[in-house]
Amino acid sequence: MQMQRLNIQLPRDLKAKLDAERNRGTTAAGLIRHLLEQHFKGKRAA
């Protein structure tokens, strides 16, 4: 699978929460990828 880059802007409060997750060992890319997969998986089922 070929990966593509995505640039997004976040409000400071969301960025701070994302940084806190990174400190716990979760990468920003991994978390966002997981959330998008879950979102689109739900869309197909509906």
DAZI-V264749 format. One record per backbone hydrogen bond with DSSP energy under -1.0 kcal/mol. CO is the residue of the C=O (numbers start at 1). NH is the residue of the N-H. Records with the same first field share a line. If there is no record, write none. Layout:
BEGIN
CO: NH + NH
END
This chain:
BEGIN
11: 15
12: 16
13: 17
14: 18
15: 19
16: 20
17: 21
18: 22
19: 23
21: 26
22: 25
27: 31
28: 32
29: 33
30: 34
31: 35
32: 36
33: 37
34: 38
35: 39
36: 40
37: 41
38: 42
39: 43
40: 44
41: 45
42: 46
END
